[in-house]
């Protein structure tokens, strides 16, 4: 599959903002674990994943405009990220469930884009290797927590149940990204379901689309925690406009 032709600038910008905002916001959320991860090795792992996502965000946002202005000077309603990635990390199980859902989606998406000749193919070709590691990392932790102690199993199941309603938005078509969204969603459901079942977790049967599901981030409608996160992320830049470091 390929993306919309490069000359279709409005569509390419729409896609670059959506995918770039996903990576930027989740990178910041993962960065919040610095100094708070359960073990030192995991702190380094989450930091590395955050840096991978930040690198993706920089490339994508630079395709839409000035990366710093887009990251630090836009208002909340101008962001086009998925509501899933803006959800707080909560306990470690919530962070892992969020990462499991998103990295599996991102791996499939970049795999499809890497096989085309559109403007996102070069980035996707590199990023798909990164997201394969992200997906494996989240999958291993899901197995470890889900099939661990009674406490870890309960926390992981609650996290999966709480975030499931945000996953349908991932497969709503994005202008400028020409992939088979239905096929991507089917592959995502199959892989994610296998991991959850191996982890002795129950695949939620709650809605992922429709009136009872979440998901309007692509339209600029965000959940309450996002405003607080954005204020923190943009604070330094807005406090010292035009400063050179």
C-alpha positions in Angstrom: 0.0 0.0 0.0 1.1 3.6 -0.5 0.1 6.9 1.0 -1.6 9.6 -0.9 0.9 11.1 -3.5 3.4 13.5 -2.1 2.0 16.4 -4.2 -1.3 16.2 -2.3 0.1 18.4 0.4 -3.1 18.9 2.5 -3.6 15.2 2.8 0.0 14.5 3.6 0.0 17.2 6.3 -3.1 15.8 7.8 -1.5 12.3 8.0 1.8 13.7 9.2 0.1 15.5 12.1 -2.0 12.5 13.1 0.9 10.1 13.1 3.4 12.6 14.5 1.1 13.6 17.4 0.6 10.0 18.3 4.3 9.5 18.6 5.0 12.8 20.4 2.3 12.4 23.0 3.1 8.8 23.8 6.8 9.6 24.0 6.0 12.2 26.7 3.8 9.8 28.6 6.5 7.2 28.7 9.0 9.8 29.7 7.0 10.4 32.9 8.3 7.1 34.2 11.8 8.5 34.4 12.9 7.9 38.0 9.7 6.0 38.8 9.9 2.6 36.9 9.8 -0.5 39.0 13.4 -1.6 38.2 16.3 0.2 36.6 16.4 -1.9 33.5 12.8 -1.1 32.8 13.4 2.6 33.3 16.1 2.4 30.6 13.8 0.3 28.3 10.9 2.8 28.6 13.3 5.7 28.0 14.6 4.1 24.8 11.1 3.5 23.5 10.2 7.1 24.3 13.3 8.3 22.4 12.3 6.1 19.4 8.9 7.6 19.4 10.3 11.1 19.7 12.5 10.6 16.7 9.5 9.4 14.7 7.6 12.5 15.8 10.3 14.9 14.8 10.4 13.5 11.2 6.6 13.4 10.9 6.0 16.9 12.3 8.8 18.4 10.2 6.8 17.2 7.2 3.9 19.3 8.3 5.8 22.5 9.4 8.2 23.6 12.1 8.5 20.7 14.6 9.0 22.9 17.7 6.1 25.2 17.0 3.8 22.3 16.3 4.9 20.5 19.5 5.0 23.5 21.9 2.7 26.3 20.5 -0.4 24.5 19.4 -3.5 24.6 21.5 -5.2 21.4 22.7 -7.9 21.3 20.0 -5.2 21.5 17.3 -3.6 18.1 18.2 -4.7 15.1 16.2 -3.4 12.2 18.3 -5.4 9.2 19.4 -7.1 9.4 22.7 -5.4 6.1 23.7 -1.9 7.6 23.8 -2.8 10.5 26.0 -4.2 8.3 28.7 -2.1 8.6 31.9 0.3 5.8 32.7 -1.5 4.9 35.9 0.2 1.9 37.5 2.7 -0.1 35.5 0.0 -2.5 34.2 -1.8 0.5 32.6 1.4 1.6 30.9 2.0 -1.9 29.5 -1.6 -2.3 28.3 -1.5 1.0 26.5 1.8 0.1 24.9 0.7 -3.3 23.9 -2.4 -1.9 22.1 -0.6 1.0 20.4 2.7 -0.7 19.4 0.8 -3.6 17.8 -1.2 -1.1 15.8 1.9 1.0 14.9 3.9 -2.1 13.8 1.1 -3.2 11.4 0.6 0.4 10.1 4.3 1.0 9.4 4.7 -2.4 7.9 2.0 -1.5 5.4 3.4 1.9 4.7 7.0 0.6 4.3 5.8 -1.6 1.5 4.6 1.4 -0.6 6.3 4.3 -2.3 4.6 7.2 -0.6 6.2 10.0 1.4 6.0 8.0 4.6 7.7 4.8 3.3 11.3 5.8 4.2 10.3 6.6 7.8 8.1 3.5 8.1 10.9 1.2 6.8 13.1 2.2 9.7 10.3 2.7 12.3 8.8 -0.8 11.7 12.0 -2.3 13.2 11.7 -0.1 16.3 8.0 -0.9 16.7 8.6 -4.6 16.4 10.8 -4.3 19.6 8.2 -2.1 21.3 5.5 -4.7 20.5 7.6 -7.5 21.8 8.6 -5.6 24.9 4.9 -4.9 25.8 3.9 -8.5 24.9 6.5 -10.0 27.2 5.4 -7.8 30.1 1.8 -8.6 29.5 2.6 -12.3 29.8 4.7 -11.7 32.9 2.0 -9.7 34.7 -1.0 -11.6 33.4 0.3 -15.0 34.2 2.1 -13.9 37.4 0.7 -13.4 40.8 -3.0 -12.9 41.7 -2.2 -9.2 42.2 -0.4 -8.7 38.9 -3.1 -10.6 37.0 -5.8 -8.5 38.5 -4.0 -5.2 37.7 -3.3 -6.3 34.2 -6.9 -7.3 33.5 -8.2 -4.0 34.9 -5.8 -2.1 32.7 -6.9 -4.0 29.6 -10.5 -3.5 30.4 -10.1 0.2 31.0 -8.2 0.9 27.8 -10.1 -1.4 25.4 -12.7 1.3 24.6 -10.0 3.5 23.1 -8.7 1.0 20.6 -11.3 1.3 17.9 -10.2 4.8 17.0 -6.8 3.5 15.8 -8.5 2.0 12.8 -10.6 5.0 11.7 -9.2 6.0 8.3 -6.8 8.9 8.3 -6.8 11.2 5.2 -3.5 10.8 3.4 -2.8 7.2 4.6 -3.9 4.7 2.0 -3.9 1.3 3.8 -6.4 -1.4 4.2 -7.7 -0.4 7.7 -10.1 -3.3 7.9 -7.2 -5.8 7.3 -5.0 -4.0 9.8 -7.7 -4.1 12.5 -8.3 -7.8 11.9 -4.6 -8.6 12.2 -4.4 -6.4 15.3 -7.3 -8.2 17.0 -5.8 -11.6 16.2 -2.4 -10.8 17.5 -3.6 -8.9 20.6 -6.1 -11.6 21.4 -3.4 -14.3 21.2 -1.2 -12.4 23.6 -4.0 -11.7 26.1 -5.1 -15.3 26.1 -1.6 -16.6 26.6 -1.3 -14.3 29.5 -4.5 -15.9 31.0 -6.3 -12.6 30.5 -9.9 -12.2 29.2 -10.3 -10.4 25.9 -12.8 -7.6 26.7 -16.2 -7.8 25.0 -16.9 -4.1 25.5 -17.5 -1.8 22.5 -14.5 -0.5 20.5 -16.7 1.6 18.1 -20.0 3.4 18.2 -21.7 5.6 20.8 -20.3 3.7 23.8 -16.7 3.7 22.7 -14.2 6.5 23.0 -12.3 8.1 20.2 -12.4 11.6 18.8 -8.8 12.6 19.1 -8.3 12.7 15.4 -11.0 15.5 15.4 -9.2 17.4 18.1 -11.4 16.3 21.0 -9.4 15.0 23.9 -9.9 13.6 27.3 -9.4 15.6 30.5 -5.9 14.3 31.3 -4.5 15.6 28.0 -4.9 19.3 28.9 -2.8 18.8 32.0 -0.2 16.8 30.2 0.0 19.4 27.4 0.5 22.3 29.9 3.4 20.4 31.4 5.0 19.5 28.1 4.8 23.1 26.7 5.6 25.0 30.0 9.3 25.6 29.4 9.0 26.6 25.8 6.1 29.0 26.5 7.9 30.5 29.5 10.9 31.5 27.5 9.7 32.3 24.0 12.5 32.7 21.4 15.2 31.5 23.8 18.2 29.7 22.4 19.7 26.9 24.4 
